[in-house]
């Protein structure tokens, strides 16, 4: 068997079963989450997945390993993966679209959104709502920053994180920080604490979301080659928590 030379990318269909996702079977085999270890697990049309199947992702996303216990065996598989998902804003797909009229009733939108539980959303660091771009804006769009430049900036940020955690076994990036490490490496100043307090109260964010915001803010600071987490880094990280605020299901966004 040859060594893996490229990070895995797994994109299971929404009809996948729990066993196929986590692994197991009469002859133990790893599931999709372990096959995506050190790579990407992509879930397209997230609300179309069975809700109980999605819920089994909660523990692997937190612990980065999955333990499968059966009558004849107990086995542990690694599953440190980047979870990426996409979904429509409503069943018809046109909620909030400036060029199309949404035909969904408010109750339909709420039921659609409620297929994704709050605890699962809590474990997704960055949640961004993408609105359609009108043709006139696409045709007049100015050239953005080249991918090569962005890549170099990301590589520098990862090198900073490798240096930061060089003495900590099993930790290589900000996403893997424990709560103690968050206080050590991503503790905001007094103004940042006040900003976080206001955001927590206004958006009804959970304690887990608080930690995730600090991890993302630390990464944003790394991308700017900043040694400290500043208020603007926290503000940007908070803006990436679009979907787990308390009024999300009622608003349907």
Buried (B, 14 or more C-beta within 10 A) or exposed (E): EEEEEEEBBBEBEBEBEBBBBBBBEEEBBBBBBBBBBEBBBBBBEBBBBBEEBBBBBBBBBEEBBBEBEEEEEEBEBBBBBBBBBEBBBBBBEBBBBEEEEBEBEEEBBBBBBEBBEBEBBBBBBEBEEEEEEEEEEEEEEEEEEEEEEEEEBEEEBBEBBEEBBEEEEEBBBBBBBEEEBBEEBBEBEEEBEEBBEEBBEEBEBBEBBBBBBBBBBBBBBBBEEBEEBBBBBBBBBBEBBBBBBEEBBEEBB
